[in-house]
Amino acid sequence: MSAPERRLLGLLAVHFAFYGVAVTLVGATVPEIIRSFGWTYLDIGAVLAAGSAGYLSGCFSGGVLVRRVGPGRGACCWWAWC
């Protein structure tokens, strides 16, 4: 495995670790969110499902963008938007 491939795999591992921490923190705060907003478990489930659907659509559209414009140019487009 080349150095760029190892670097990419390392970045992906860090990304998944941060995503896992974020999901864990949201799960730990669900009872407080329900109390604060007066929601039901159905309400919080719908909000979390919508967030997951948004994450999925972002990952999918990012893959389409990279496939169409290329990995280098796709990263440049992303940095320009941020």
N, C-alpha and C positions, 0 to 999 in steps of 0.2 A: 504494500500500500504506500502510495507516495505521500509526501508531506502535505500538499494541499488537500488530499482526501482525508488524512487524519485530522487536519484542522477543521474541515467541514463536519466530520463526525463529532468532533469535540464541541463545536458550536451547536450542533443539533442536540447533543446530550445536555448541554447547559440550558438550551431553550426548553426542552421537555422537563428538566428539573424545576425551572422557574414556573412553568405552567402547572406542574403538579403541586408546588407550594401554594400557588394562587388558588387552585381549586380546593385544596385542603383548608385554607383560611376561609374561603367562602362557606364551605360546609360547616366549619366550626362556628361561624357567626349567624347561621340560619335562624336559630331560636331568637337571637336578639333582633334580627331584621324583622321577623314575624311580629314580635312585640312592638317594635318601634313604629312600624307602618300599619299595624293592625291587619296584616294579611293572613290568609289561610295557607296551609301547605300546598294547596292547588295553585294559589297565586305565585308563591315563591318557586314552585316547580315550573310554571309557565315562563317566569322571568329567566330562570337558569337554563331552560330548554332553548329559549330565544337567544341567549348568549352563546350557547353551544352551537346553534345553527349559524350564528354570525361568524363564529370562529371557523367553522367548517367551510362556509362560503368564502371567507377570506383566504384560507389555505388553498382551496380549489382554484380561485381566481388568480392567486399568486403563482400557482403552478402553470396555469394557462398563459399568464404574462411572461413568465420565464421561457416557456416553450416557444412563444411567438417572437419575442425580441432577443432572446439569448440571455445566458446567465449574467454576463458582464453588464449589458445594457439594462437588464431588469433591475439589478442592484442600483444602478445609477438613477433609474426612474424612482425607485423607492426612496433613496436618500434625498432626491429633489423634492418629494412630497412632504417629507418630515420637517 
